Amino acid sequence: MENKGSNLREEIWVAGHELKETLTRLVAEGNARSLIVWSEEGKKLLEIPLSGGLAVGGALVLIAPFLAAIVGIAAMVKKVRVEVIRHPGDGDNDQGR
């Protein structure tokens, strides 16, 4: 994870068929501010802005409009890079569980 300014950035490489599950898991964690999906060639495919502090159910409803794009991307690519932008102090990264 890398710190740029006041945000933390994490990059995760996932297979295309795992994209939907990965994005759903990241949203459910509740501490991501934005998710950006990049192709292997470095082209931005999708950006999902999220609000910090949303309840899990609310956050999952928030990404519903992106689901068709996510499924389409997953069908076209073998591997993508997901950039997770977090704001320090959002959520606890499940450390207390």
Helices and strands as residue ranges (DSSP letters): E 2-4, E 7-15, G 16-18, H 19-29, E 32-39, E 44-49, H 56-62, G 64-66, H 67-76, E 79-86
